[in-house]
């Protein structure tokens, strides 16, 4: 509300007549349009936080998993458990999460 009061004071003090009203209406439409655009844009992406979002991803083994090792996901190293075993550089799929250890199987 403070923005609108300040804008009205500036516009009506500097711009005269119908142009002042047009400028305020134009600014209001721009503000509403911009707010609507950002709200829609921010809501169309699914939430991408938490270890649960990693399930189903195919990743590369960083340190040999026989049965415990580490995998690299988005630049991070995670502790992994692969009962079948997987060598360094192999592709594995994340199937679950136990505490902070990811359960993986060969891809």
KEVEXLO-455784 format. One record per residue (C-alpha): x, y, z; residue in one letter. Coordinates in steps of 0.1 Angstrom, whole numbers, plus 5000, padded with zeros to 4 digits. Layout:
N
XYZa;...
//
This chain:
107
500050005000x;502950235007x;504150194972x;500850304957x;500650614980x;504250714972x;503550654935x;500350864936x;502151154953x;505051154928x;502851114897x;500251374907x;503051614917x;504951584884x;502551454858x;499351654851x;495951564839x;494851244823x;498451124819x;498751084857x;495750864859x;496950664829x;500450624844x;498950494877x;496650244860x;499450124837x;501750074867x;498949884886x;498349654856x;502049594852x;502349514890x;499449274889x;500649104857x;504149064871x;502948914904x;500648674885x;503448564862x;505848494891x;503148304911x;502348084882x;505948024873x;506847924909x;503947684912x;504547484880x;507747314893x;507447014915x;509247024949x;512846914946x;514046884982x;514746595005x;516346255000x;512946104991x;513146284957x;516146084947x;514345754945x;514145634909x;517145834897x;519945654878x;523445754892x;527045654890x;529045474916x;531845684931x;533445414954x;532845044949x;529644914965x;530244564979x;527744584996x;528444935010x;530045224991x;529345574979x;527445714949x;527646064934x;524346254929x;524346624917x;527946674929x;527246514964x;528546184977x;525945964994x;526445645013x;524845354994x;523944984999x;524044754969x;523444384978x;524444274943x;527544484943x;528644744918x;532044864907x;533245214904x;531745394874x;528845164870x;525245294867x;522845214895x;519245304903x;518145434937x;515345214950x;514945324986x;516245505016x;517245365050x;518345645075x;520945835054x;521945535033x;520445494998x;519445154987x;520545084951x;520444814924x;522244784892x;520644974863x;
//
